[in-house]
Amino acid sequence: MNGPRGVFDGIDAEALAAIGIDPQAVGDAVEADLGPAPVARPQTWRRRRVRLPGHLPVTRRAQSCLDIAVKDAERGGTRVAEYHIGVAVVGADGGLVPPILAALGVSSPQLRTAIRARR
């Protein structure tokens, strides 16, 4: 179906009317209470990526953090855990992390050390 979806798309309006339910009135009441339904945006991808069911696209920076986390875990002879990923994200160059840490007055090496100490 092209165009916006309604609350009762795919439901037989005549069947609902037969039992005394007005789909339009219910939809209007839902919109009045919760606001209009968000408009679905078309999926656009930079570069030609294949989207597999159940898989999320990963940016280069995210892949780099995951690779660093794997190497860190392998050095310690363990599986990748959340602290490995945390250390990798905190140590990443660029992105949003460095300015957030700077605004908080926290250095990346200090935070990495604290994360490793808490595991």
Secondary structure as UniProt FT lines:
FT   TURN            7..10
FT   HELIX           13..18
FT   TURN            19..20
FT   HELIX           23..34
FT   TURN            53..54
FT   HELIX           60..76
FT   HELIX           82..90
FT   HELIX           97..104
FT   HELIX           108..118
//
